Amino acid sequence: MFQFFKRVKTVVNSELNSMLDKAEDPVKMLDQFMRDMENDIREAESAVAKQIANEKMLKRKFDDAQALVDKRMKQAEQAIETGNEDLARRALEDKNSQQEQAEQLQASWEKAKSDADSLREKLDEMKKEYQQMKLKKDSLKARAESAKTRTKMNRTMSGIGGDESRKGFERMEEKVLQHEAEAETSEDMSQASRSLDDEFEALEKNGVDDELAALKKKMGKE
C-alpha cells in the first residue's frame, strides 16, 4: 500500500501524457487519481491505528509484568526480614520468571513502538504528498480546461471561411447578383414599355390636331 502510494507521483506524470495520447479526459483521470490516494490514506490510517493499539497493549502488559517483578522483589525482602527464606526463595523464583517475561514484552513493545512511529511518519509523508498532488491537480485541471477551451475556439475559428462556408457565401452572392440582374432587366423592360406607349399617345394626339385643323378650314374658321 505504501509502495503503491509512493509510486503515484511518477504514475500521474506518465499517465497524464498517455491519457492525452489516448484521448482520455485529464480532468476525470486526475479526480480518479485523487480518490485512489484518498483511499490509500484511509487504509494507512487504519493500519497505523491498529499498530498504535498493538503498541499500547504491549506497553500495558510490559508495565504489568514489571510491576509484578518489583512486587515479588519487595515480597522476597519482606520474607527475609521475617526469617522465612523458603518464601523469599519462591518469591525470587517467580520474580525471575516474571522478569524474563517482562524483558520479552519490553522487546516486543519497543519493536511495536518503532513500527508505529515509522508508520506514523509514512502516513505524514503520504498526507503531505497528497496535499502537493491536490495543488498540482487543481493547476492541471485549470490548464486542461484552458486547453480544451482554446482547442474548441481554434476549431470554431478554423471553420469560419472554410470551404463549405466559403462556397455557401459564393452561392448566396451569385443569387444576390442574379436578383439584381433580374431587377435591372425588369426596369429596362418597364422603361421600354413606357416609351412605346408615349409614342403612340403622341401619334394619337397628332391625329386629333390634324382633324381639328381640317374642321376649322371647312368651317372657314382658320
C-alpha positions as CSV (number, residue, x, y, z in Angstrom):
1,M,0.0,0.0,0.0
2,F,2.7,2.5,1.0
3,Q,4.8,1.5,-2.0
4,F,1.9,2.0,-4.3
5,F,1.2,5.4,-2.9
6,K,4.8,6.4,-3.3
7,R,4.6,5.5,-7.0
8,V,1.6,7.8,-7.5
9,K,3.8,10.9,-8.4
10,T,5.6,9.0,-11.2
11,V,2.4,7.3,-12.3
12,V,0.5,10.6,-12.5
13,N,3.2,12.3,-14.6
14,S,3.4,9.4,-17.0
15,E,-0.4,8.8,-17.1
16,L,-1.0,12.5,-18.0
17,N,0.9,12.1,-21.2
18,S,-0.6,8.7,-22.1
19,M,-4.2,9.8,-21.3
20,L,-3.8,12.7,-23.7
21,D,-2.5,10.4,-26.4
22,K,-5.5,8.1,-25.8
23,A,-7.9,11.0,-25.8
24,E,-8.8,10.3,-22.2
25,D,-10.3,13.2,-20.1
26,P,-7.4,14.5,-17.9
27,V,-9.8,16.2,-15.5
28,K,-11.7,12.9,-14.8
29,M,-8.5,10.9,-14.6
30,L,-7.0,13.4,-12.1
31,D,-10.1,13.2,-9.9
32,Q,-9.8,9.4,-10.0
33,F,-6.1,9.6,-9.0
34,M,-7.1,11.8,-6.0
35,R,-9.8,9.3,-5.0
36,D,-7.3,6.5,-5.2
37,M,-4.8,8.4,-3.0
38,E,-7.6,9.2,-0.5
39,N,-8.4,5.5,-0.2
40,D,-4.7,4.7,0.3
41,I,-4.6,7.3,3.1
42,R,-7.6,5.9,4.8
43,E,-6.1,2.4,4.6
44,A,-2.8,3.7,6.0
45,E,-4.7,5.5,8.8
46,S,-6.4,2.2,9.7
47,A,-3.1,0.3,9.7
48,V,-1.4,3.0,11.9
49,A,-4.4,2.9,14.3
50,K,-4.1,-0.9,14.7
51,Q,-0.3,-0.6,15.2
52,I,-0.7,2.1,17.8
53,A,-3.4,-0.1,19.6
54,N,-1.0,-3.1,19.5
55,E,1.8,-0.9,20.9
56,K,-0.3,0.3,23.8
57,M,-1.4,-3.2,24.6
58,L,2.2,-4.5,24.7
59,K,3.2,-1.5,26.8
60,R,0.4,-2.2,29.3
61,K,1.5,-5.9,29.5
62,F,5.1,-4.9,30.0
63,D,4.2,-2.4,32.7
64,D,2.1,-5.1,34.5
65,A,4.9,-7.6,34.2
66,Q,7.5,-5.1,35.5
67,A,5.2,-4.1,38.3
68,L,4.9,-7.8,39.3
69,V,8.7,-8.1,39.2
70,D,9.0,-5.2,41.6
71,K,6.3,-6.6,43.8
72,R,8.0,-10.1,44.0
73,M,11.3,-8.4,44.9
74,K,9.7,-6.5,47.7
75,Q,8.0,-9.7,48.9
76,A,11.3,-11.5,48.9
77,E,12.9,-8.8,51.0
78,Q,10.0,-8.9,53.4
79,A,10.2,-12.7,53.7
80,I,13.9,-12.4,54.6
81,E,13.2,-9.8,57.2
82,T,10.8,-12.2,58.8
83,G,13.3,-15.1,58.6
84,N,11.2,-17.0,56.0
85,E,13.9,-18.0,53.5
86,D,11.8,-20.6,51.7
87,L,9.1,-18.0,51.0
88,A,11.8,-15.5,49.9
89,R,13.3,-18.1,47.6
90,R,9.9,-18.8,45.9
91,A,9.3,-15.1,45.6
92,L,12.6,-14.7,43.9
93,E,12.0,-17.6,41.6
94,D,8.7,-16.1,40.5
95,K,10.4,-12.7,40.2
96,N,13.0,-14.1,37.8
97,S,10.3,-15.8,35.8
98,Q,8.3,-12.5,35.6
99,Q,11.5,-10.6,34.8
100,E,12.1,-12.9,31.8
101,Q,8.5,-12.3,30.5
102,A,8.9,-8.6,31.2
103,E,12.0,-8.4,29.1
104,Q,10.3,-10.2,26.3
105,L,7.3,-7.9,26.5
106,Q,9.6,-4.9,26.6
107,A,11.4,-6.0,23.4
108,S,8.0,-6.6,21.7
109,W,6.7,-3.3,22.9
110,E,9.8,-1.4,21.7
111,K,9.6,-3.1,18.3
112,A,5.9,-2.2,18.1
113,K,6.6,1.4,19.1
114,S,9.3,1.6,16.5
115,D,6.9,0.3,13.8
116,A,4.1,2.6,14.9
117,D,6.5,5.6,14.8
118,S,7.7,4.6,11.3
119,L,4.1,4.1,10.1
120,R,3.1,7.5,11.5
121,E,6.0,9.1,9.6
122,K,5.0,7.4,6.4
123,L,1.4,8.5,6.9
124,D,2.5,12.1,7.4
125,E,4.5,11.8,4.2
126,M,1.5,10.4,2.4
127,K,-0.6,13.3,3.6
128,K,2.0,15.8,2.5
129,E,2.3,14.2,-0.9
130,Y,-1.5,14.2,-1.2
131,Q,-1.7,17.9,-0.5
132,Q,1.1,18.6,-3.0
133,M,-0.7,16.4,-5.6
134,K,-4.0,18.2,-4.8
135,L,-2.5,21.6,-5.5
136,K,-0.9,20.1,-8.7
137,K,-4.3,18.6,-9.6
138,D,-6.0,22.0,-9.3
139,S,-3.4,23.5,-11.5
140,L,-3.5,20.7,-14.1
141,K,-7.3,20.8,-14.2
142,A,-7.2,24.6,-14.8
143,R,-4.7,24.0,-17.6
144,A,-6.7,21.2,-19.1
145,E,-9.9,23.3,-19.1
146,S,-8.0,26.2,-20.7
147,A,-6.5,23.9,-23.3
148,K,-10.0,22.4,-24.1
149,T,-11.4,25.9,-24.4
150,R,-8.6,27.0,-26.7
151,T,-9.0,23.9,-28.8
152,K,-12.7,24.5,-29.2
153,M,-12.2,28.1,-30.1
154,N,-9.5,27.2,-32.6
155,R,-11.7,24.6,-34.2
156,T,-14.6,27.1,-34.4
157,M,-12.4,29.8,-35.8
158,S,-10.9,27.4,-38.4
159,G,-14.4,26.6,-39.6
160,I,-15.0,30.2,-40.4
161,G,-14.1,30.8,-44.0
162,G,-13.7,27.1,-44.7
163,D,-14.5,25.5,-48.0
164,E,-18.1,24.7,-47.1
165,S,-18.8,28.2,-45.6
166,R,-17.0,29.9,-48.5
167,K,-18.9,28.0,-51.1
168,G,-22.1,28.9,-49.3
169,F,-21.3,32.5,-49.4
170,E,-20.4,32.3,-53.0
171,R,-23.7,30.7,-53.8
172,M,-25.6,33.4,-51.9
173,E,-23.6,36.1,-53.7
174,E,-24.5,34.6,-57.1
175,K,-28.2,34.6,-56.0
176,V,-28.0,38.2,-55.0
177,L,-26.3,39.2,-58.3
178,Q,-29.0,37.2,-60.1
179,H,-31.8,39.0,-58.3
180,E,-30.1,42.3,-59.1
181,A,-29.8,41.4,-62.7
182,E,-33.5,40.4,-62.9
183,A,-34.5,43.7,-61.2
184,E,-32.5,45.7,-63.7
185,T,-33.9,43.8,-66.6
186,S,-37.4,44.3,-65.3
187,E,-36.8,48.0,-65.0
188,D,-35.4,48.2,-68.6
189,M,-38.5,46.3,-69.9
190,S,-40.8,48.6,-68.0
191,Q,-39.0,51.7,-69.3
192,A,-39.1,50.4,-72.9
193,S,-42.8,49.7,-72.5
194,R,-43.5,53.2,-71.2
195,S,-41.6,54.8,-74.2
196,L,-43.6,52.8,-76.7
197,D,-46.9,54.0,-75.1
198,D,-45.7,57.6,-75.1
199,E,-45.0,57.4,-78.9
200,F,-48.5,56.0,-79.6
201,E,-50.0,58.7,-77.4
202,A,-48.1,61.4,-79.3
203,L,-49.2,59.8,-82.5
204,E,-52.8,59.9,-81.5
205,K,-52.5,63.5,-80.3
206,N,-51.1,64.5,-83.7
207,G,-54.1,62.8,-85.4
208,V,-56.6,64.9,-83.4
209,D,-54.8,68.1,-84.2
210,D,-54.9,67.3,-88.0
211,E,-58.6,66.5,-87.7
212,L,-59.3,69.8,-85.8
213,A,-57.4,71.8,-88.4
214,A,-59.4,70.3,-91.2
215,L,-62.7,71.0,-89.4
216,K,-61.8,74.6,-88.9
217,K,-60.8,75.0,-92.6
218,K,-64.1,73.6,-93.6
219,M,-66.0,76.0,-91.4
220,G,-63.9,78.9,-92.5
221,K,-62.6,79.5,-89.1
222,E,-59.0,79.5,-89.9
